[in-house]
Amino acid sequence: MKIVVLQHRFAVRLRLALLLFVTVVFAAVLGFTAHAPKSSAQTTGYGAPQPVPDQTIQSIGSHGGSNTGLALGAGAGVAILGGAVFVGWRHHHAAEHPYD
């Protein structure tokens, strides 16, 4: 029988990931099973919510979005993720670059 010993860092990260997963599942179960309380807000008289007629939001024009803004946002996201991957790779391969 082979005994597998986990490295300390890996074990800590695994426990943290498991704790996060359990917390998310617990919060989701609580959210689905909790019964939302009935509104106790004032329904008549001064200060009561008033019915608002249906409203339609009219767009300013057919070109509501900016392709340049979308491209800049996507480029910034890719740059941030690429930088994080590079830093992580350098940290993981630190033995290959002892003088950095």
Secondary structure, 3 states (H helix, E strand, C coil): CCCCCCCHHHHHHHHHHHHHHHHHHHHHHHHHHCCCCCCCCCCCCCCCCCCCCCCCCCCCCCCCCCHHHHHHHHHHHHHHHHHHHHHHHHHHCHHHCCCC
